[in-house]
Amino acid sequence: MVGMRDVAKKAGVSLSTVSLVVNGAGCVSDDMRERVAEAMRALNYVPNELARNLYHDRTNTVGVIVPTIRHPFFATLAAGLQRELSERGLRTMLCSTADSGTGEAEYVDMLRRHMMDGIVMAAHTEHAPDYWTSIGRPIVGFDCYLGEGIPSVGSDHEQGGRLIADLLIHNGSRHVAMVGGPCRQFHDLAQTPTGEVRQTESPGNTTFPTVRYYLTLERELQRAGIRCEYIEAGEVADFQGCATAMRELFDRFTDVDAVVSSDIGAACCVQEVFRRGMRVPQDVQVVAYDGTYLTDMAGLRLTAVCQDFDALAGTAVARMMDAIEGRPVDSAGDVIPVSLREADTTRR
């Protein structure tokens, strides 16, 4: 196997000169650099990437942790992150906690041992902030607060809640059901006897920021005198749980005239409404929250609050590069606006 010593001998230079050229470091004249490059070509020398990365204390690999890649939101997000990382010469190592069953501990351990340059944490975590801050390596939280000094990126979920509220109030809704994940996920929130969730502490630092759209929507609907319910569905990877929740919802509340849920929940709702011989939106308004490709594939084009995946992925990767390269971190976090896309009712 050809090594750097062989290249140095062929080029007539020192081993340290070859090392500087290979690693792109130090001051080497153009003539010397060309001699080394010519020797490498003549010998078909391939630099040892592992050794080069160790020289720079870089692996050029970033871990992305999501709950499951089966979910259209996280599949779309992961694709965007991989594209943005690739454009910066970085590889993506994907961890799906629900699908692998190992959780994030394995990846955190790899980060501690410098086997990757950083982690984008996009899965729900129950670890306390001091767990994440003690790692001391580049981490970016996506839609989660991980601790002081750790950058975070997410959508403006309070804006999303207001957009939905304005729409439903304008359309004359009287009884709205919000269908989402188990309330126990909101471990820094208190649950009332009726199942509603209330912020109890750290109003800016909830570990599950998407709950803000439920809270905002609930508040605005109650101000308008509109009845609302929060219905628990299964975990994020439990698609059947969404279908079951929708069936039980309409069995329990026959007067519900609007349902708000994730793209998957909204798609399940449309199917349940059709199964019962009702119409969307004439009998039941259905609003999806995420705006992935699934909102065009539910049997009709759904009204949706759309998260800006390009901006979310681009901002998360920009913050990761800041962390890797030691630039100052904005502790306030990045909040990306959402938009409301109403369905074309003329096609129904």
N, C-alpha and C positions, 0 to 999 in steps of 0.2 A: 504494500500500500504506500502510495506516495505521500510524504509528509512535508512539513515546512522546511526541514533540514535539506531535503532534496531540492526544493525550490531555491533555497538560499545558495546552495552549491551551483545550481544551473545558472542562476542570475549573477553569481559572483558577489553576493552581498552578505551581510551578517544575518543571523537568525532573527535578531531583534528588529531589523529593517523589514523583513518579511512579515513579522507579527504586526508591526505598525500598519503596513499596507493592507493586510487582511482585515484588521479590525478598524480601519479607517481612523486611526488615531495618530497623534504625534505629527511632527514636521518632517515630511519626506519630499525631496525634490521631484518634479515631474519626470525627469529622466530616470531617476531611480525607481519611481513608481511604475513606469512603463517597462523597465527591465524585469521587474518582479512579475508584472502582469503577463509579459511574454513568456517567461519561464513557466508560470502556472498553466498557460494555454498549451505549451509544448509538452508538458508532463501530464496534462489532463487532471490537474490538481483541483480537488473539491474541498473548500474550507470546511473545517469541523464546526458546524453551527452551534453545537452545545458549548464547545470551548469558547467560541466567539461571544456567545451570550453571557457566559460566565465572566468574560473579560469586561463586558459592559454592565454586568449585574442586571441583565434583562433576559427574558425568555420570549418576548414578543407574542405572548399568549395571555388572553384575558378570559377569565371564567365568567359565564353568564348563568345565574341560578334563577330558574322559573319553577312554578309549581308543577306544570305539565305542559308538554308541547302539543298535546291533543287539543287544547283549548285554542280557538281561533285568535283570541286576543294575544296570548303569549307566543303562539306560532308567528303571528305578524310582527310582534315586537322583536322576537329573537332574530327573524330574518332582517329586520332593519338594523339591529345592533351588529349583526355579522357583516352586513354591507358596509356600515360606517367604519368598523374596525379594520376590515380588509383594505379600505381605501387609505388607511394609515399604516399599512404594512403589518397589521396584527392579526393573529389567528384567534378563533373563538373556541373555547372549550365549554360545551353546553352541559348543564346539570339540570335534570328535571326531577325535583324532589319526590313528587308523588309517584312518578313512573319508575324511578330507580329504588326507592325505599330506603336510601341511605341518608337523606336529608342533606343539609349544607355542611355538616361537620367535616366531611372528607375534603371538600374544596377549600374550606377555611384552613385546614391543616396544610394543604398544598401551598396556599398563599403564605402561611407562616414560614414554611420551609423554602420560600422563594422559588417554587416550581411554576409560578405564574406571576405576572406583573400586577394583577389587580382583579377585583371581582365586582361585577354589577349584580347587586342583590335585588331580584325582582320577585321573590317569593315571600309569603307571610312568615314572620319569625316571632317566636315567643321569648327569644333571648333578650336579656336586659341590655340597655345601652352600653354598660361597661364591658360586656363581652366583646362587642364590635370595636369599641375604642381601644381596647387592650391589644388588639391585633397589630396595630402600628404599621399597616401596609395599605396601599391604595384600595379604597372601597367606595362605591357609589350606590346609594340606596335609590331604588326605583319604586315610587309610590309607597315608601315606608320611611319612617324616621329611625335611624340606627344609632344616633348619638351625637353629641356635640363635636363639631369639627368634621363630620362626615358629610360630604355633599349629597344632596338629594334632588331628584328630578321627578316631576309628576304633572298630571293635568290639573286644571283649575276645576275641581269637582264641585266647589260651591257655585261656580258659574253654571256648571252642568245642571245642578239642582234647580237653580233659578230659571234656566231656559225651559226645563220640563214643566215647572210650576206655571210659568206664564202661558205656556201652550195649553195645558189642561184647564186652567182657569178660563182662558179665552174660549175654549171649545165647550165649556159648560159642564165639565165633569162634576159628579156629585159623590162618587165613592171610588177611591183610588187604592190599588194594592201595589205595594212595593215588594218584590220578591228577590231575596239575596241570600248570601251565605249565613252560616250559623252565627248568632250574636256573640258566642264565646270567643270568636276570633278577635273581637274588639276588646282585648284584655285590659286596656286602659279606659274602658267605658263601663258605665253601670247600666244594667238592664232593668226596666220597670216591669211590674207584674204583667202588663199587657204585651210585653215583648218589644216595646219601643226602646231605642237606644238613646242614651243621654251622655254628653261629654261631661266628665267629672274632673279631669285634671289635664295639664299640658295641652291647652286648646290648640296650640300651633304644632304640637309634636305627637299627634296620635300615630301609633304604629301602623294604622290601617287607614290612610287618608281617604280612600274611596267611600268610606262611611259618611264623609261630609256631604255627598250629594243626597244621600237618604235623609240626613238630618236637615239639610237646607230645604229639600222638597217638602218634608213633613211640616216644617215650620211655616212655610209659605202657604201650604194648603190649609193648615189649621187657621191661619189668619184670615183666609178667604171663606172659612166656614165649611170646608170640604172634608168629609170623612176620609181617613186614610188608615191603612193597615200595613204592618211589616210582617211578611211571611217568610219563614226560614226555609231555604232549600238545602240541598246537600253541599258538600265541599266543592271546591272549584273543579275538581276532576270528575265529580259525580253527575254526569249528564242525566242519568235516569232520575236522580233526585229532583232535577228541575221539572221533568215531565210529571212526576208524582205530585210535586208541590202545586203545579198548575191545575191538575185534576182535583186535588183536595180544596184548592182555593175556590173554584166554581161550585163545588159541592156545598161548601160552607157559606159562601156569600153569593147569593143569586142576583144581587143588585149591583155588583161591581161593574163599572162602566169604563175603567181605564186600568191598565197594568203596566208597570215599569219594571224592567229587569235587564240583565245582561243580554247580549246578543243571543246566547244559547237559550236563556230563559224566555226571551221574547219569541224566538222561533217555536219553542215548545208551547207557548201560550197561543200562538196563531193556530197551531194544529189542534189544540184543545177546543178553541173557539169554533173552528170549522167542524170538529167532530160533534159539537152540540148544536149544529145547525144555525149558528149565529154568524154575523158578518163583522169584518174589520174594515174601516173604523166605525161603521154606522152603529153597531151594537156595543162594541168594545174597542176603545182606543188602545193600541199597543205601542209602547215606546221602548226602543232598545238603547242600551247604554254601552257604547264602545265604538260602533260603526265599522266593524270589520266586514269582510266579504260575505259573511253569513247573513247580513241584513238584506242582501239581494237574492237570497236563496231559500227563503222561508215560505215560499208559495206566493209571496208578493213582496214588493219593495217596502221595507219598514221605515217608519219615522225613527230617527236615531240621533242621539247625541254622539258626535264623532270625535274621537281623540285623534290628535295629529301625530301619527306614528313616525313620520319622517322627522318632525321637530323633536319628539321625545327621544328617539334613538340618537339623532345628531347631537342633542344637548347632553345626553348621558355619556356619550363617548368623548365629547369635548371636556366634560368634567373629569372623566377618567384620565385623559391625557394630562390635564392640569395636575391631578394627584400624582401620577407617575413621574412627571417632570418637576415636581416640587413647587408648583406655582401656588399662590394664595388661594384659599377656599372660601367661597361665599357661603357663610353659615345659614343665610336666609333661605337657600334652596331656590331651584328654578321651577316656576309654575307656568305651564303651557296652556294657552287658551283652548277651549273646545268650541265646537260649532253644532248647530241644530240643523239637520237635514230632514225636511218634511217629505213624507211619501206623496207621490202623485196620485191623488184620489180619483182623478179622472179615468184611471185605468181599471178601476174596480167594477 
